[in-house]
């Protein structure tokens, strides 16, 4: 599960971040860092924001959506999503001994969707940017324990179709933070 990182400048009050920036304090996309208040608000509303973005909401209509969109489309989130799906595939193929009786993921759904999942992982590994709607859809698949066909009974092929749609949405117009004028 994603966590909120507090910049070292905030946690180390003895150091002036603007005089001695550390490598990890510097934004790599030339966008201003989000305020702590905004990041906390986004963390509290993460699921609702992700759902709205998965349904096609415009990220530029609010600073909360814009921050959540930038989180979802970040290289870090792409790497984390790949690791998550690799664990899901491994768990469905060889459940741990403590989960032999109760499987968290629907092993049959993962097996049926294996080719679609591999295509999605290849797309995530590509250097091309990803669109926020596709990433939000993938996020919902792995985090929505109530309705996702990854964890719940669904008609055969439901997970495969959902992964295919999300993968197609990765190629739509990628989200970019608006630049300051």
Order of alpha helices (4+ residues) and beta strands (2+ residues): alpha-alpha-alpha-alpha-alpha-alpha-alpha-alpha-alpha
